[in-house]
Amino acid sequence: EPHDDQGRISGEVFDDDDPDCAGAALKPSDLAHFKLRAEVLLTGVCHAPGGKPTPETFVRVGLAHADGKPWLKIDRKVLGPRVWKENLVGQAYTDPLPFTTMPLGWAQSFGGKGHEPNPVGKGIGPHERPNVEWPEGIKAKGDRPEPACPGPISGLWPQRLAKMGKAYGPDYQKKRAPFFAEDFDWSYFQSAPRSQQLEGYLRGDEHLELVNLHPTIGHIEAQLPALRLRVFVRDLQEELREVPMALDTIHVDSELGVVDLCWRGITSARERDLSDLAFGIIAPEPLAARALPRSHYEERMRAFLDDPLGMREAIPEHLRPLFDRAQALAKQEQAPPPEGTSPLEAEVLRMASALPEEEATKLIEAVRAM
């Protein structure tokens, strides 16, 4: 079921001790302009099966279509702390120590200082081996596998930053600034490793399989909420248009115990600050039901324009005719509200100013009692 607290959208999140954002991204950005394809990310921790210390286990995120056909599988081997050592027959490593929880971040994946794909990892150097590996593992100290971290790649790391393009010279300043350069690669906004990117977008009713990503439930099977997201915007010319939305991101956060879904859409605007767009409406619909007609949302927008603060439903029913009359009269006289009033106070005073004093007092008192 959708969580009661839908949280807030944000850009990439970094550790509090990383003010320059040079390290690993802890959370992918919700603010990508556009994604060429959907992607699945995993952050958080691995939980040992049954909560019992173990030297080695695995985590899995499986994605399947609504009909059960597999689409994507994220499998990672997870091991306890261990180090390389020298012995008479060559290089080897110590047995992994048991653990009950292990982070799945870039710091636990293959890499190290100076290693561009993952400068914060471990495995390069004389000491610790990574804790998060591909299922086939690392065979020798000289191996240089791709980091196995299933989380977001920072937009400031070379493998993504190079996609920003190079054509930012004088011609760019004259013709394109502040937008992206002509050679900008739109895959810059894909923060997941390539193996976790899908062809196309998600429907919203796919099945998820989560293994060893919950402290007490080792194997979870769930289905996405099967919602269709509808978005409409209205401009200052009172033109209403629908913004096509695509579900392009699944983010499994095993530390918080949530799965974040992100829909994204693109529409046009005449002004860079979007001042030509009056407002919008966002509404989920069941995928199994027929999409509601445009007229349904036009009516909802009209109702919003008539009572943007929802006051009519909040006041006692016997005062609603008075509210309607005040609203109709107020539309004829648009007097500016006193300076320093809140939006609610301004709306109440605007309507009450068109009524006789006794009726205006009743309306103001009823709203203040809400």
Disulfide bonds with the S-S distance in Angstrom:
none
